Amino acid sequence: MGIPISQMWTVAAYILKQRMAGRKRYPLVLMLEPLYRCNLACAGCGKIQYPAHILKRNLTPEECFKAAEECGAPMVSIPGGEPLLHPQIGEIAAGLVQRRKYVYLCTNALLLKEKIRLFRPSKFLTINVHLDGQREHHDLSVCRKGGYDRAVEGIKEATKNGFRVTTNTTLFDGADPASVRAFFDEMMDLGVEGMTISPGYSYVKAPDQQHFLGRAATRRLFHMILSNRKRRWRFNQSPLFLEFLMGLRGYACTPWGMPSYGLFGWQKPCYLLQDGYVKTFAELMEQTDWHSYGTESGNPKCANCMVHSGYEASAVNHTFGSLSGLWHTVRASFFSRGYRSGSAAKALAEETSRRSALVQIETEPSNREAARV
């Protein structure tokens, strides 16, 4: 299991408290963006396309702490931008840990080896490293050769120093399921605590608009990747959310489950969409027309979304909101038998064969050219 019992208990107690108070909408994870600048320019990212004067700005530690207290969620994820570029990121992480928030510091790890000294190991702090697959695929995804190797160096340094380390992987159309499965083995060999995985979201501002997955393609891809899984693979996320990605269950979106706070305030309605900003968390919850979002709403911006920031909160609420949800989670965690599936194995073999044939076709001309020489 990739999530510590103490963290699961904290989340469960929080959800029960919200339900006992009669709250239908409440946050689980604060998406805290203390800056937007980054030292990468990934083709599928829609978070860093801002003018220079915006990219130079940072939230102060005090603004970060206020947002965490105002929101009240038990977990805080710090994406960006690249958080390690923030001059006070050590102070921000320490302050959130002091407030007993479970913090996920999301980083591409290019600077992790040299900046790990800014942090202290804690059960409340997880270094969450962005890796989109094996070396060649990751470097192509982040548009930087050597990015994978630098990230692996950072992971090794963090684990050596006693930090909790997880990975986060975003998959797009064209992802090789066999390669992703091999990547899981590589991460387990590195000793990471667990892995998180999600399909990409089609950000309007993303430079590459051609490789985002539709819902049917997402289910097919994740069915091949996550069926017949190895016992050694550990995932640091809800097993029911993984079943959702595989097409084994359905959920409605919970856009308020992971609210986003950044340089412009509280972002409406969620981490992925930018339909305006408000000054307070209370305004976000009270003034947002939540019925206008999610696949079931008919909103075209939500049509193909199956991203964790909208649906993992739904799965977690299902787990701790009912006995049946708890039983389904226990069954998925301990009695799933690796999600054995003959159809998934056949689809994976066919996909691997198809890719092998394409590689042969592409290399044949060069082989013929070499034969002439």
Secondary structure, DSSP 4 states (H G I P E B T S, - for coil): --S-HHHHHHHHHHHHHHHHTT-S---SEEEE-S----S---TT--S----HHHHT----HHHHHHHHHHH--SEEEE-SS-GGGSTTHHHHHHHHHHTT-EEEEEE--TTHHHHGGG----TTEEEEEE--SSHHHHHHHTT-TTHHHHHHHHHHHHHHTT-EEEEEEEE-TT--HHHHHHHHHHHHHHT-SEEEEEE----TT-S--S-PPPHHHHHHHHHHHHTT--TT--BSS-HHHHHHHTTSS-----GGGS-EEETTEEEEE-SS-EEEEESSHHHHHHHS-GGG-SGGGT-GGGTT---HHHHHHHHHHHHHH-HHHHHHHHHHHHSSTTT--HHHHHHHHHHHHHHHHHHHHHHHHHHHHHHH-
